[in-house]
Amino acid sequence: MKAAEKDELQDRSALARLRDILRKLYHGRTPAAFRFQLVAIIIDLAIIGFFIATPVIQQSSSFLWLDYSVAVLVAADMVARLLASNDMLRLIKQPASWIDIFILLTLLMPTALANLGFLRILRLWSLSRSGRLWRHLEMRGLRRWREASHAVINLLTFLFVITGFVYTFFFRTQAGLEGYIDALYFTVATVTTTGFGDIVLPGIAGKLTAIATMIIGISLFVRLAQALFRPAKVFFPCPQCGLQRHEPDAVHCKACGHLLKIPDDGD
């Protein structure tokens, strides 16, 4: 065997070992895997906190260093999740992957894509759709709160996206914390329809923004109320049809009739 072929085989073997390690860390259920997943969640939440604080700190001298450091973390996470996946193409096609790619572009080009930076908070929605966040809830017997948690995260994501949009296009002249707080105040007042008069958005664009915010915000509040007060359901993918939400005592899937074996919280 030629030296070049040996080197190629060694590279493939090393890549296979790396993928196996990442697969166990990202998708495993061992104590080491759970610790890794917990650290990854904490880093994700810190990144989301940076995205929320961006309008306030973007004028500081260290902002670009922080921005590019976060870009490295996001890129490393994307590459690691791709290597850990059994189907890279399927992962790339998922909306959460598109969001991560877009976020990475805004981090690498913070000046050129400054007006779209408020969409970075969609990383929170992307995180809520990942299985690693909910494994820890299920381990602690909090599976029934998954739907309510989804509703809360959807509402928070919407609030911060609209706040960023309003700040970017209507309050940019009020640099720093004051402008962002005004944008957040307007968003909360509009979503809750409690009425406002001291802060309004000018022109037709402002009125349309307020209308869209109220309509979507009310629907998200209704969704949250439904998740909190209607009978709780468990998340357990049906092996036959893939339906995930079932009654806690369900024996058969209501969609296809397949026999289910839903584990109890204490199992």
C-alpha positions as CSV (number, residue, x, y, z in Angstrom):
1,M,0.0,0.0,0.0
2,K,1.3,3.4,-1.0
3,A,2.1,6.0,1.7
4,A,-0.5,8.4,0.3
5,E,-3.2,5.7,0.6
6,K,-2.1,4.9,4.2
7,D,-2.3,8.6,5.1
8,E,-5.8,8.8,3.5
9,L,-7.0,5.8,5.5
10,Q,-5.6,7.2,8.7
11,D,-7.4,10.5,8.0
12,R,-10.6,8.7,7.4
13,S,-10.1,6.7,10.6
14,A,-9.4,9.8,12.6
15,L,-12.5,11.5,11.2
16,A,-14.6,8.5,12.0
17,R,-13.4,8.4,15.6
18,L,-14.1,12.2,15.9
19,R,-17.6,11.7,14.6
20,D,-18.2,8.9,17.0
21,I,-17.0,11.0,19.9
22,L,-19.2,13.9,18.9
23,R,-22.2,11.7,18.3
24,K,-21.9,10.3,21.8
25,L,-21.5,13.7,23.3
26,Y,-24.4,15.4,21.4
27,H,-26.9,12.5,21.4
28,G,-25.7,10.2,24.2
29,R,-27.3,9.6,27.6
30,T,-24.2,9.0,29.7
31,P,-23.3,11.3,32.6
32,A,-20.4,12.7,30.5
33,A,-22.8,13.4,27.6
34,F,-25.3,15.1,29.8
35,R,-22.6,17.3,31.3
36,F,-21.4,18.3,27.8
37,Q,-25.0,19.0,26.7
38,L,-25.6,21.1,29.8
39,V,-22.4,23.1,29.2
40,A,-23.5,23.6,25.5
41,I,-27.0,24.8,26.7
42,I,-25.3,27.3,29.1
43,I,-23.1,28.6,26.3
44,D,-26.1,28.9,24.0
45,L,-28.0,30.9,26.6
46,A,-24.9,33.2,27.1
47,I,-24.8,33.7,23.3
48,I,-28.5,34.6,23.3
49,G,-27.9,37.0,26.1
50,F,-25.2,38.7,24.0
51,F,-27.6,39.0,21.1
52,I,-30.2,40.7,23.4
53,A,-27.6,43.1,24.7
54,T,-26.1,43.9,21.3
55,P,-28.0,47.2,20.8
56,V,-26.7,48.4,24.1
57,I,-23.0,47.4,23.8
58,Q,-22.4,47.7,20.0
59,Q,-20.8,51.1,20.4
60,S,-18.2,49.8,22.8
61,S,-14.6,49.2,21.7
62,S,-14.6,45.5,22.5
63,F,-17.9,44.8,20.6
64,L,-16.2,43.4,17.4
65,W,-14.0,41.1,19.4
66,L,-17.0,39.7,21.2
67,D,-18.9,39.5,17.9
68,Y,-16.2,37.5,16.2
69,S,-15.7,35.3,19.3
70,V,-19.4,34.4,19.2
71,A,-19.1,33.7,15.5
72,V,-16.3,31.2,16.2
73,L,-18.5,29.5,18.8
74,V,-21.5,29.3,16.5
75,A,-19.4,28.0,13.6
76,A,-17.8,25.4,15.8
77,D,-21.2,24.2,17.1
78,M,-22.5,24.0,13.6
79,V,-19.6,21.9,12.3
80,A,-19.7,19.7,15.4
81,R,-23.4,19.0,15.0
82,L,-22.9,18.2,11.4
83,L,-20.2,15.7,12.2
84,A,-22.3,14.2,14.9
85,S,-25.3,13.7,12.6
86,N,-26.1,10.4,10.9
87,D,-27.6,12.4,8.0
88,M,-25.9,15.6,7.3
89,L,-28.0,16.5,4.3
90,R,-31.2,16.1,6.3
91,L,-29.8,18.3,9.1
92,I,-28.8,21.1,6.7
93,K,-32.3,21.1,5.3
94,Q,-33.9,21.8,8.6
95,P,-35.1,25.4,9.3
96,A,-33.0,25.6,12.5
97,S,-29.8,25.0,10.4
98,W,-30.8,27.8,8.0
99,I,-31.3,30.1,11.0
100,D,-27.8,29.2,12.4
101,I,-26.2,29.9,9.0
102,F,-28.0,33.3,8.7
103,I,-26.9,34.2,12.3
104,L,-23.3,33.2,11.5
105,L,-23.4,35.6,8.4
106,T,-24.6,38.5,10.6
107,L,-21.8,37.8,13.0
108,L,-19.1,37.6,10.3
109,M,-20.5,40.8,8.6
110,P,-21.8,42.9,11.6
111,T,-21.6,46.2,9.7
112,A,-23.0,45.1,6.3
113,L,-25.9,43.2,7.9
114,A,-26.4,45.5,10.9
115,N,-30.1,46.1,10.1
116,L,-30.7,42.4,10.2
117,G,-28.9,41.8,13.5
118,F,-32.2,41.7,15.5
119,L,-33.0,38.4,13.9
120,R,-30.1,36.7,15.8
121,I,-32.5,36.2,18.7
122,L,-34.1,33.4,16.5
123,R,-31.3,31.3,18.0
124,L,-33.5,31.0,21.1
125,W,-36.2,29.4,18.9
126,S,-33.6,27.2,17.3
127,L,-32.4,26.1,20.7
128,S,-36.0,25.3,21.8
129,R,-36.3,22.9,18.8
130,S,-33.2,20.9,19.7
131,G,-33.6,17.7,21.7
132,R,-30.7,18.4,24.1
133,L,-32.7,21.1,25.9
134,W,-35.7,18.8,26.7
135,R,-33.7,15.7,27.7
136,H,-32.8,17.4,31.0
137,L,-36.4,18.4,31.7
138,E,-37.5,14.8,31.0
139,M,-34.8,13.5,33.3
140,R,-36.2,15.6,36.1
141,G,-39.8,14.5,35.5
142,L,-40.8,17.7,33.9
143,R,-41.9,16.3,30.6
144,R,-45.5,17.6,30.9
145,W,-44.1,21.2,30.9
146,R,-42.5,20.8,27.5
147,E,-45.5,22.3,25.5
148,A,-45.8,25.2,27.9
149,S,-42.1,25.8,27.7
150,H,-42.3,25.9,23.9
151,A,-45.1,28.5,24.1
152,V,-43.1,30.7,26.5
153,I,-40.0,30.5,24.4
154,N,-42.0,31.3,21.2
155,L,-43.5,34.4,23.0
156,L,-40.1,35.5,24.3
157,T,-38.5,35.1,20.9
158,F,-41.3,37.1,19.3
159,L,-41.0,39.9,21.9
160,F,-37.2,40.3,21.4
161,V,-37.4,40.0,17.6
162,I,-40.0,42.8,17.5
163,T,-38.1,44.8,20.0
164,G,-35.0,44.6,17.9
165,F,-36.9,45.4,14.7
166,V,-38.5,48.5,16.4
167,Y,-35.2,49.6,17.8
168,T,-33.4,49.2,14.5
169,F,-35.9,51.0,12.3
170,F,-37.5,53.5,14.6
171,F,-35.3,54.2,17.7
172,R,-31.8,53.9,16.2
173,T,-31.2,57.7,16.9
174,Q,-31.6,57.0,20.6
175,A,-28.4,55.0,20.9
176,G,-27.8,52.7,23.8
177,L,-30.0,51.5,26.6
178,E,-32.6,54.3,26.5
179,G,-33.6,53.6,22.9
180,Y,-33.7,49.8,23.4
181,I,-35.9,50.2,26.6
182,D,-38.3,52.4,24.6
183,A,-38.5,49.8,21.9
184,L,-39.1,47.1,24.5
185,Y,-41.7,49.2,26.3
186,F,-43.6,49.8,23.0
187,T,-43.5,46.1,22.1
188,V,-44.8,44.9,25.5
189,A,-47.5,47.6,25.5
190,T,-48.6,46.6,22.0
191,V,-48.5,42.8,22.5
192,T,-50.5,43.0,25.7
193,T,-52.9,45.6,24.1
194,T,-52.9,47.6,27.4
195,G,-52.8,50.8,25.5
196,F,-50.1,53.4,25.1
197,G,-49.8,57.0,24.2
198,D,-46.4,58.2,25.3
199,I,-44.5,56.1,22.7
200,V,-45.9,55.4,19.3
201,L,-44.3,54.6,15.9
202,P,-44.6,57.3,13.3
203,G,-46.2,56.9,9.8
204,I,-47.9,54.1,8.1
205,A,-45.1,51.7,8.7
206,G,-45.3,52.3,12.4
207,K,-49.1,51.7,12.4
208,L,-48.7,48.5,10.4
209,T,-45.9,47.3,12.8
210,A,-48.2,47.9,15.7
211,I,-51.1,46.0,14.1
212,A,-48.9,43.0,13.1
213,T,-47.4,42.9,16.6
214,M,-50.8,42.9,18.3
215,I,-52.3,40.2,16.0
216,I,-49.3,37.8,16.4
217,G,-48.8,38.6,20.1
218,I,-52.4,37.8,21.0
219,S,-52.2,34.5,19.1
220,L,-49.1,33.6,21.0
221,F,-50.7,34.5,24.4
222,V,-53.7,32.3,23.4
223,R,-51.3,29.5,22.6
224,L,-49.5,29.9,25.9
225,A,-52.9,29.8,27.8
226,Q,-53.9,26.6,26.0
227,A,-50.6,25.0,26.9
228,L,-50.9,25.9,30.5
229,F,-54.6,25.1,31.2
230,R,-55.6,22.3,28.8
231,P,-55.0,18.7,29.8
232,A,-51.3,17.8,29.7
233,K,-50.1,15.4,27.0
234,V,-46.8,13.5,26.8
235,F,-44.3,13.7,24.0
236,F,-43.6,10.2,22.6
237,P,-43.0,9.7,18.9
238,C,-45.2,6.9,17.5
239,P,-42.9,4.3,15.8
240,Q,-45.5,3.9,13.0
241,C,-46.6,7.4,12.0
242,G,-44.4,9.8,14.1
243,L,-47.2,11.5,16.0
244,Q,-45.6,13.0,19.1
245,R,-48.4,14.2,21.4
246,H,-50.5,11.6,23.2
247,E,-52.6,11.2,26.3
248,P,-50.6,10.2,29.3
249,D,-52.4,6.9,29.6
250,A,-52.6,6.2,25.9
251,V,-52.2,2.6,24.8
252,H,-52.7,3.1,21.1
253,C,-51.8,6.0,18.8
254,K,-54.9,8.0,18.0
255,A,-53.7,8.6,14.5
256,C,-52.7,5.1,13.3
257,G,-53.7,2.8,16.1
258,H,-50.1,1.5,16.6
259,L,-49.4,0.0,20.1
260,L,-47.5,2.5,22.2
261,K,-45.2,1.8,25.2
262,I,-45.0,5.2,26.8
263,P,-42.7,5.1,29.8
264,D,-43.9,6.5,33.1
265,D,-42.0,9.5,34.5
266,G,-40.6,7.3,37.2
267,D,-39.2,4.7,34.8
